[in-house]
């Protein structure tokens, strides 16, 4: 698979391989990883990104 070198290329690849709903889920998961690295709690992340925890 070709590596994306620009945001435009990455967006093209995401549109080609993923549905809009899948793209949203990928964005949320990346956001969760980022916020975990910043030290936010699961509750704070759930409120920030509007996701429910799997309890």
MMTF fields as JSON, N, C-alpha, C and O atoms, coordinates in Angstrom:
{
  "mmtfVersion": "1.0.0",
  "mmtfProducer": "UNKNOWN",
  "numBonds": 219,
  "numAtoms": 220,
  "numGroups": 55,
  "numChains": 1,
  "numModels": 1,
  "chainsPerModel": [1],
  "groupsPerChain": [55],
  "chainIdList": ["A"],
  "bondAtomList": [4, 2, 8, 6, 12, 10, 16, 14, 20, 18, 24, 22, 28, 26, 32, 30, 36, 34, 40, 38, 44, 42, 48, 46, 52, 50, 56, 54, 60, 58, 64, 62, 68, 66, 72, 70, 76, 74, 80, 78, 84, 82, 88, 86, 92, 90, 96, 94, 100, 98, 104, 102, 108, 106, 112, 110, 116, 114, 120, 118, 124, 122, 128, 126, 132, 130, 136, 134, 140, 138, 144, 142, 148, 146, 152, 150, 156, 154, 160, 158, 164, 162, 168, 166, 172, 170, 176, 174, 180, 178, 184, 182, 188, 186, 192, 190, 196, 194, 200, 198, 204, 202, 208, 206, 212, 210, 216, 214],
  "bondOrderList": [1, 1, 1, 1, 1, 1, 1, 1, 1, 1, 1, 1, 1, 1, 1, 1, 1, 1, 1, 1, 1, 1, 1, 1, 1, 1, 1, 1, 1, 1, 1, 1, 1, 1, 1, 1, 1, 1, 1, 1, 1, 1, 1, 1, 1, 1, 1, 1, 1, 1, 1, 1, 1, 1],
  "groupList": [{"groupName": "UNK", "atomNameList": ["N", "CA", "C", "O"], "elementList": ["N", "C", "C", "O"], "formalChargeList": [0, 0, 0, 0], "bondAtomList": [1, 0, 2, 1, 3, 2], "bondOrderList": [1, 1, 2], "singleLetterCode": "X", "chemCompType": "L-PEPTIDE LINKING"}],
  "groupTypeList": [0, 0, 0, 0, 0, 0, 0, 0, 0, 0, 0, 0, 0, 0, 0, 0, 0, 0, 0, 0, 0, 0, 0, 0, 0, 0, 0, 0, 0, 0, 0, 0, 0, 0, 0, 0, 0, 0, 0, 0, 0, 0, 0, 0, 0, 0, 0, 0, 0, 0, 0, 0, 0, 0, 0],
  "groupIdList": [1, 2, 3, 4, 5, 6, 7, 8, 9, 10, 11, 12, 13, 14, 15, 16, 17, 18, 19, 20, 21, 22, 23, 24, 25, 26, 27, 28, 29, 30, 31, 32, 33, 34, 35, 36, 37, 38, 39, 40, 41, 42, 43, 44, 45, 46, 47, 48, 49, 50, 51, 52, 53, 54, 55],
  "secStructList": [7, 7, 7, 7, 7, 1, 2, 2, 2, 2, 2, 2, 2, 2, 2, 2, 2, 1, 7, 2, 2, 2, 2, 2, 2, 2, 2, 2, 2, 2, 2, 2, 2, 2, 2, 2, 2, 6, 6, 7, 7, 2, 2, 2, 2, 2, 2, 2, 2, 6, 7, 7, 7, 7, 7],
  "xCoordList": [0.837, 0.0, 0.885, 1.919, 0.492, 1.229, 1.147, 0.1, 2.238, 2.237, 1.759, 2.195, 0.872, 0.384, 1.45, 1.976, 1.759, 2.779, 2.171, 2.846, 0.901, 0.224, -1.141, -1.636, -1.734, -3.084, -4.08, -5.015, -3.88, -4.783, -4.723, -5.759, -3.532, -3.376, -3.983, -4.63, -3.776, -4.335, -5.858, -6.497, -6.439, -7.89, -8.421, -9.456, -7.722, -8.127, -8.133, -9.081, -7.08, -6.997, -8.086, -8.674, -8.352, -9.401, -10.763, -11.559, -11.03, -12.305, -12.423, -13.512, -11.3, -11.305, -11.568, -12.252, -11.035, -11.088, -12.107, -12.424, -12.628, -13.533, -14.813, -14.82, -15.903, -17.171, -17.084, -16.197, -17.994, -17.978, -18.099, -17.446, -18.924, -19.058, -17.764, -17.384, -17.092, -15.818, -14.765, -13.955, -14.774, -13.824, -14.034, -13.068, -15.302, -15.605, -15.089, -14.523, -15.279, -14.814, -13.289, -12.75, -12.602, -11.137, -10.706, -9.791, -11.365, -11.036, -11.264, -10.446, -12.371, -12.648, -11.598, -11.13, -11.233, -10.229, -8.875, -8.189, -8.49, -7.234, -7.319, -6.347, -8.484, -8.692, -8.588, -8.012, -9.143, -9.066, -7.614, -7.196, -6.847, -5.422, -4.681, -3.876, -4.959, -4.314, -4.65, -3.764, -5.934, -6.348, -5.831, -5.53, -5.721, -5.115, -3.658, -3.192, -2.945, -1.542, -1.425, -0.426, -2.445, -2.432, -2.816, -2.705, -3.273, -3.578, -5.027, -5.319, -5.94, -7.347, -7.926, -7.479, -8.926, -9.585, -10.562, -10.904, -11.003, -11.972, -13.251, -13.834, -13.678, -14.89, -14.705, -15.586, -13.571, -13.302, -13.263, -13.783, -12.654, -12.572, -13.966, -14.298, -14.781, -16.142, -16.942, -17.711, -16.76, -17.459, -16.896, -17.649, -15.603, -14.941, -15.278, -15.562, -15.247, -15.415, -16.826, -17.175, -17.627, -18.993, -19.006, -19.654, -18.267, -18.264, -18.603, -18.359, -19.161, -19.494, -18.395, -17.831, -18.099, -17.112, -17.703, -18.911, -16.865, -17.306, -17.09, -16.023, -18.095, -17.978, -18.766, -18.791],
  "yCoordList": [-1.172, 0.0, 1.24, 1.274, 2.215, 3.473, 4.26, 4.285, 4.893, 5.736, 7.128, 7.687, 7.683, 9.043, 10.03, 9.916, 10.987, 11.983, 13.318, 14.153, 13.526, 14.769, 14.445, 13.325, 15.426, 15.245, 14.957, 14.177, 15.583, 15.369, 13.909, 13.303, 13.355, 11.953, 11.019, 10.032, 11.327, 10.501, 10.52, 9.476, 11.694, 11.806, 11.002, 10.346, 11.05, 10.278, 8.784, 8.078, 8.308, 6.886, 6.482, 5.407, 7.342, 7.031, 6.944, 6.058, 7.863, 7.839, 6.596, 6.049, 6.156, 5.013, 3.7, 2.821, 3.565, 2.289, 2.213, 1.114, 3.349, 3.342, 4.106, 5.084, 3.635, 4.359, 5.592, 5.669, 6.559, 7.727, 7.349, 7.961, 6.351, 5.925, 5.313, 5.562, 4.52, 3.924, 5.008, 4.918, 6.013, 7.12, 7.87, 8.254, 8.076, 8.732, 7.895, 8.437, 6.579, 5.708, 5.725, 5.708, 5.758, 5.846, 7.151, 7.162, 8.257, 9.555, 9.548, 10.075, 8.953, 8.886, 8.048, 8.426, 6.93, 6.064, 6.757, 6.638, 7.476, 8.228, 9.332, 9.603, 9.963, 10.982, 10.399, 11.02, 9.211, 8.534, 8.246, 8.487, 7.736, 7.466, 8.735, 8.727, 9.825, 11.107, 11.565, 11.969, 11.498, 11.959, 11.047, 11.528, 9.749, 8.85, 9.231, 9.237, 9.549, 9.968, 11.259, 11.471, 12.129, 13.382, 13.173, 14.093, 11.951, 11.636, 11.825, 11.799, 12.015, 12.162, 10.827, 9.763, 10.9, 9.684, 9.186, 9.901, 7.937, 7.371, 8.208, 8.426, 8.671, 9.492, 10.809, 11.217, 11.47, 12.728, 12.513, 13.327, 11.428, 11.128, 10.873, 11.354, 10.121, 9.852, 11.125, 11.245, 12.081, 13.361, 14.194, 14.85, 14.172, 14.978, 14.498, 15.308, 13.197, 12.639, 12.087, 11.689, 12.064, 11.533, 10.056, 9.642, 9.28, 7.826, 7.205, 7.799, 6.018, 5.298, 4.291, 3.687, 4.115, 3.125, 1.731, 1.555, 0.758, -0.643, -1.218, -1.751, -1.109, -1.569, -2.824, -3.366],
  "zCoordList": [0.0, 0.0, 0.0, 0.668, -0.721, -0.827, 0.481, 1.128, 0.864, 2.051, 1.673, 0.666, 2.471, 2.242, 2.707, 3.814, 1.861, 2.194, 2.592, 3.195, 2.261, 2.613, 3.213, 3.088, 3.856, 4.407, 3.296, 3.479, 2.15, 1.015, 0.549, 0.273, 0.464, 0.062, 1.104, 0.754, 2.378, 3.439, 3.382, 3.506, 3.197, 3.107, 1.922, 2.033, 0.794, -0.386, -0.069, -0.411, 0.582, 0.926, 1.916, 1.795, 2.891, 3.859, 3.183, 3.493, 2.26, 1.539, 0.666, 0.493, 0.122, -0.782, -0.044, -0.569, 1.159, 1.862, 2.997, 3.453, 3.466, 4.61, 4.32, 3.572, 4.934, 4.832, 5.733, 6.582, 5.561, 6.452, 7.931, 8.777, 8.252, 9.651, 10.182, 11.326, 9.363, 9.78, 9.989, 10.911, 9.153, 9.272, 10.596, 11.255, 10.981, 12.256, 13.418, 14.368, 13.352, 14.429, 14.546, 15.653, 13.421, 13.44, 14.094, 14.918, 13.729, 14.311, 15.817, 16.571, 16.26, 17.698, 18.418, 19.491, 17.84, 18.479, 18.58, 19.596, 17.54, 17.601, 18.652, 19.357, 18.753, 19.779, 21.177, 22.07, 21.371, 22.665, 23.022, 24.155, 22.076, 22.332, 22.732, 23.663, 22.02, 22.314, 23.739, 24.492, 24.098, 25.422, 26.531, 27.624, 26.278, 27.263, 27.505, 28.645, 26.434, 26.561, 27.367, 28.054, 27.286, 28.044, 29.503, 30.313, 29.846, 31.229, 31.645, 32.84, 30.71, 31.055, 31.509, 31.081, 32.383, 32.863, 31.802, 30.859, 31.982, 31.039, 31.011, 29.95, 32.176, 32.259, 31.502, 30.745, 31.7, 30.999, 29.489, 28.726, 29.07, 27.638, 27.076, 25.993, 27.806, 27.366, 27.173, 26.219, 28.085, 27.965, 26.819, 26.099, 26.649, 25.617, 24.211, 23.328, 24.003, 22.658, 22.441, 21.33, 23.494, 23.416, 23.033, 22.072, 23.82, 23.66, 25.009, 26.059, 24.966, 26.195, 26.49, 25.577, 27.757, 28.157, 28.114, 28.272, 27.905, 27.889, 29.277, 29.58, 30.109, 31.495, 31.697, 32.802]
}
